[in-house]
Amino acid sequence: MFTVYSVPLTTLVKEFKLEVAHQASDYEEIQLTVADVSRPGLQLTGYFDHFEPMRLQVLGNVEISYLQKLTQAEREKAMDRYYAYKFPAMLVTRYNPLEPVCLELAKKHDITVLRCREATSTIVSAIVAYLSAALAPRITRHGVLMEIYGEGVLVLGESGMGKSEAAVELLKRGHRLIADDAVEIRKVSGSTLIGTAPDLIRNYVELRGIGIVNVAKLFGMGAVKSENEIDLVVNVVPWNNQATYDRVGLEEQYMEILDVQVPMNTIPITPGRNLAVILEVAAMNNRQRQMGYNPAKEFTEQIDTYFEQSNL
């Protein structure tokens, strides 16, 4: 079970600079919990099956034009029935004129009415994208998230494994830091995870023996990034002589995060191994695989071909 997140209506109003035509008594407390919005075409005709009153309601040219063609009595009946569902708010686009009776009924039912100048399709797509990101399921993992050659690499492992030290080495090599120590992961679609840092620790790295380092000020603003898609998970583990590790790379490993399967490499570490270089190679190798090239399969095919020819 994931935590259900919400966005205050007041935040949405500020973000998109919406005009408040009527403010409901609970305006400051209204929370949006659904990313989708609704355009009440059928609802204005009286059909409410499968209607979702939790969504923000949007009236554009089509809805306003339909209302204007109704008689005063029909318009009042349609809007009275519609407002009775007590949805979070109604947004009128393109600064379309709202019939006085519609505004009066909004006051009667205590519904917030908003207005904007943007076209309906433009504002709807922008609001849905914003709410989808803000309401996405999320978890926090202990680790480091870096952008390496354009790949979002999430490095996991026990404390003291050298993750932060490797991050600093990667920064010196021109790669970018997204988060150190705590990585907030959001599921923005069925197959996409976005990682970011909590506001409190953004741009900071902790190095044992030195302390807290501000990456943005030490390496420049080009060394940090606010968020990035997670393309690969690298699990750093202590070397175990009793364990068996995949030396060819034929075994495809995945880690499930928020029900999304993310490619994973398990890297055993011993003193002297350069973790930063290994992470660079892992990122490039993962990109090759995404583009359809698998060096491990190519290598085994060459071995098989060699032995087949040797036995002829």
C-alpha positions in Angstrom: 0.0 0.0 0.0 1.3 3.4 -1.0 0.7 6.6 0.8 -2.0 8.8 -0.8 -0.6 12.3 -1.5 -2.5 15.5 -2.1 -1.9 19.0 -3.5 -3.6 22.1 -1.9 -5.9 23.9 -4.3 -4.2 27.1 -3.3 -0.8 25.7 -4.5 -2.3 24.9 -7.9 -3.8 28.4 -8.1 -0.4 30.0 -7.4 1.5 27.6 -9.7 -0.7 28.4 -12.8 -1.7 32.0 -11.8 -5.4 31.2 -11.8 -8.0 33.9 -11.0 -10.4 33.1 -8.2 -13.9 34.2 -9.3 -15.5 32.8 -6.2 -13.8 31.4 -3.1 -15.6 28.7 -1.2 -15.7 28.8 2.6 -13.2 25.8 2.7 -11.0 27.2 0.0 -7.8 27.1 2.1 -8.4 23.4 3.1 -9.3 22.0 -0.3 -7.0 19.2 -1.4 -6.6 17.7 -4.9 -6.0 13.9 -4.7 -6.6 12.9 -8.3 -4.3 13.8 -11.2 -7.0 13.7 -13.9 -9.5 16.5 -14.6 -13.0 16.3 -16.0 -14.9 18.3 -18.6 -18.6 17.9 -17.7 -20.2 17.4 -21.1 -22.6 14.6 -20.3 -23.1 15.8 -16.8 -24.6 19.1 -18.0 -27.2 17.0 -19.8 -28.0 15.1 -16.6 -26.0 11.9 -17.1 -23.9 11.2 -14.0 -23.0 7.5 -14.3 -19.2 7.0 -13.7 -18.9 10.7 -12.8 -15.9 11.3 -10.5 -16.5 14.3 -8.3 -13.0 14.1 -6.8 -11.5 15.6 -10.0 -11.0 19.3 -10.8 -13.8 20.3 -13.2 -12.9 22.3 -16.4 -15.4 24.2 -18.5 -14.2 25.3 -22.0 -15.8 26.8 -25.1 -18.0 23.7 -25.7 -19.5 23.6 -22.2 -20.0 27.3 -22.0 -21.6 27.4 -25.5 -24.0 24.6 -24.5 -25.0 26.4 -21.3 -25.7 29.6 -23.3 -28.1 27.8 -25.6 -30.3 26.6 -22.7 -33.2 28.5 -21.3 -32.7 30.2 -17.9 -34.7 27.4 -16.2 -32.8 24.6 -18.0 -29.5 26.3 -17.2 -30.4 26.6 -13.5 -31.5 23.0 -13.3 -28.4 21.7 -15.0 -26.0 23.6 -12.9 -27.9 23.0 -9.6 -27.7 19.3 -10.2 -24.0 19.5 -11.2 -22.9 21.6 -8.2 -24.7 19.2 -5.8 -21.8 16.7 -6.3 -19.5 19.1 -4.3 -16.3 18.7 -6.4 -13.0 20.5 -5.4 -13.4 23.4 -7.8 -14.5 24.5 -11.3 -12.1 26.1 -13.8 -13.4 28.2 -16.6 -10.9 28.6 -19.5 -10.3 31.3 -22.1 -11.9 33.8 -19.7 -15.2 32.6 -21.0 -18.2 34.5 -19.5 -20.0 32.6 -16.8 -23.8 33.1 -16.6 -24.8 35.0 -13.5 -27.0 32.1 -12.4 -24.0 29.7 -12.6 -22.1 32.0 -10.2 -25.0 32.4 -7.9 -25.5 28.6 -7.7 -21.7 28.2 -7.0 -22.1 30.5 -4.0 -25.2 28.5 -2.9 -23.4 25.2 -3.1 -20.1 26.7 -1.7 -18.1 25.7 -4.8 -14.8 27.5 -5.7 -14.8 28.9 -9.2 -11.5 29.7 -11.0 -10.7 31.3 -14.3 -7.8 31.5 -16.7 -7.0 32.9 -20.1 -5.3 29.8 -21.5 -6.9 27.4 -24.1 -8.6 24.4 -22.5 -6.3 21.8 -24.0 -3.2 23.7 -23.0 -4.1 24.3 -19.3 -5.6 20.8 -19.0 -2.4 19.0 -20.2 -0.2 21.3 -18.0 -2.4 20.6 -14.9 -2.5 16.9 -15.4 1.3 16.7 -15.9 1.8 18.8 -12.7 -0.6 16.8 -10.6 0.7 13.4 -11.9 4.2 14.3 -10.7 3.0 15.9 -7.4 0.6 13.0 -6.5 2.9 10.1 -7.7 3.5 7.2 -5.2 6.9 7.6 -3.6 9.4 6.0 -1.3 12.8 7.0 0.1 15.8 4.8 -0.2 19.3 5.1 1.4 21.8 5.5 -1.4 23.3 7.9 -4.0 21.7 8.9 -7.3 24.1 10.1 -10.0 23.6 11.1 -13.7 26.4 9.2 -15.5 26.7 9.7 -19.2 23.0 10.6 -19.2 22.0 7.5 -17.3 20.3 7.8 -13.9 22.3 5.4 -11.7 21.0 4.6 -8.2 23.8 3.2 -6.0 22.7 1.2 -3.0 24.6 -0.5 -0.3 25.5 -0.6 3.4 26.9 2.5 5.1 30.7 2.7 4.8 30.9 1.0 1.4 32.3 4.2 -0.2 29.2 5.4 -2.1 29.7 9.0 -1.3 33.4 8.9 -2.1 32.6 7.3 -5.4 30.1 10.1 -6.0 32.8 12.8 -5.5 35.1 10.9 -7.8 32.4 10.9 -10.4 31.8 14.6 -9.9 35.5 15.2 -10.7 35.0 13.3 -13.9 32.2 15.6 -15.0 29.1 13.7 -14.0 26.2 15.1 -11.9 24.8 14.5 -8.5 21.1 14.2 -7.9 21.0 12.9 -4.3 23.3 11.6 -1.6 22.3 9.6 1.5 18.6 9.8 0.9 16.9 9.4 -2.5 13.2 10.2 -2.8 11.8 8.0 -5.6 8.5 8.9 -7.4 6.6 6.6 -9.8 5.4 9.0 -12.5 4.1 6.4 -14.9 3.7 2.6 -15.1 7.4 2.1 -16.0 9.1 5.4 -15.0 10.8 6.2 -11.7 12.1 9.7 -11.0 14.6 10.3 -8.2 15.3 13.5 -6.4 16.8 14.7 -3.1 14.8 15.9 -0.1 14.9 19.7 0.1 16.9 19.6 3.4 19.9 17.8 2.0 19.8 18.8 -1.7 23.3 19.4 -3.2 25.1 18.1 -0.1 27.5 15.2 0.3 28.8 13.7 3.5 32.4 12.5 3.5 33.7 10.7 6.5 36.7 12.5 8.0 35.9 15.7 6.1 32.2 16.4 6.9 29.5 18.0 4.8 30.4 19.3 1.3 28.2 21.6 -0.8 28.6 20.2 -4.2 27.0 23.1 -6.0 29.5 25.6 -4.5 32.5 23.4 -4.6 32.1 22.0 -8.1 29.7 24.5 -9.7 26.0 24.5 -10.5 26.7 22.2 -13.5 27.6 19.4 -11.2 24.1 19.1 -9.7 20.7 18.2 -11.0 17.3 18.5 -9.3 15.9 15.1 -10.5 16.6 12.3 -13.0 14.9 9.1 -14.2 16.3 6.0 -12.6 17.7 3.8 -15.4 19.9 1.4 -13.4 20.4 0.2 -9.8 23.9 -0.8 -8.7 23.9 -2.7 -5.5 27.3 -2.5 -3.8 28.1 -5.4 -1.5 31.2 -6.5 0.4 33.3 -9.2 -1.3 32.5 -12.7 -0.1 34.8 -15.5 -1.0 32.1 -18.0 -0.4 29.7 -16.3 -2.8 29.4 -16.9 -6.6 29.3 -13.9 -8.8 28.2 -13.6 -12.4 31.5 -13.0 -14.3 30.0 -12.9 -17.9 26.9 -10.8 -17.4 24.4 -13.2 -19.0 22.1 -13.1 -15.9 19.8 -10.2 -16.1 19.1 -8.8 -12.6 16.2 -6.5 -11.7 15.1 -4.7 -8.6 11.4 -4.0 -8.0 10.8 -0.4 -6.8 7.2 0.7 -6.5 6.1 -2.2 -8.7 8.6 -1.1 -11.5 11.3 -3.5 -12.6 14.6 -1.6 -12.8 17.8 -3.3 -14.3 20.3 -4.0 -11.6 24.0 -4.9 -11.2 25.5 -6.4 -8.0 29.1 -5.1 -7.6 31.2 -6.9 -5.0 33.8 -4.5 -3.5 37.3 -5.2 -2.1 39.9 -2.7 -1.0 41.5 -1.2 -4.1 38.6 -1.5 -6.5 37.8 1.8 -8.2 34.0 2.1 -7.7 33.7 5.3 -9.7 35.2 3.6 -12.9 33.0 0.6 -12.4 29.9 2.8 -12.2 30.9 4.6 -15.4 31.2 1.2 -17.2 28.0 0.0 -15.7 26.1 3.1 -17.0 27.6 2.8 -20.5 26.9 -1.0 -20.6 23.3 -0.4 -19.5 22.8 2.1 -22.3 24.2 -0.3 -24.8 21.7 -3.0 -23.6 18.8 -0.5 -23.9 19.9 0.1 -27.5 19.8 -3.7 -28.2 23.5 -4.6 -27.9 24.5 -7.2 -25.3 28.2 -7.9 -25.2 27.8 -10.9 -22.9 25.5 -12.7 -25.5 27.9 -11.7 -28.3 30.9 -13.2 -26.4 29.1 -16.5 -25.6 28.0 -16.8 -29.3 31.6 -16.4 -30.4 32.7 -19.0 -27.9 30.0 -21.4 -29.1 31.0 -20.8 -32.7 34.7 -21.4 -31.9 34.0 -24.8 -30.3 31.6 -25.9 -33.0 34.3 -25.1 -35.7 37.0 -26.8 -33.6 34.9 -30.1 -33.4 34.5 -30.2 -37.2 
